[in-house]
Amino acid sequence: MIVDKMYFITIFSTIQTNNKQISKSQITVPCEVEFRNKPYLIAYKEIIDGSLSSHSVIKIYSDNLIIISRSGDHLVDFIFEKDKNHKCSYITKFALIELKIFTHKIIFKIEKDSCYIELVYSISSNGLIFSKNKIVINVKEENDNV
């Protein structure tokens, strides 16, 4: 991955479960980007309590296909493709969980030194929808105003 500028990624997520409980989270961490060739790549690490929790890579193939791969405490490839279901294996220390991801909406915008992604999707397993989720991802070049 070619890195010629410093970027930060901010990820805001909202999860609404079947019993209408809503949880929200937000992180901002440094990231590496490659916007020269497709798939566009965004890579970042999440550190929790001083140790690496996960390493994530976002691959943007088109306006309608984005894959987020995570490794670390758990392994998973989330495939987001508008109006389609994709199976994924979520591997944790304790179990393998088979999930289906149905993507309702993808918004992807790229500018000179920034990127915006919005994903709205449902997670299900064995025919039962667990949650409806929204992730908003902003990638911006670091500048003196940050």
Buried (B, 14 or more C-beta within 10 A) or exposed (E): EEEEEEBBBBBBBBBBBEEEEEEEEEEBEEBBBBBEEEBBBBBBBBEEEEEEBBEBBBBBEEEEBBBBBBBBBBBBBBBBBBEEEBEBEBBEEEEEEEBBBBBBEBEBEBEEBBBBBBBBBBBBEEEEEBBBBBBBBBBBEEEEEE
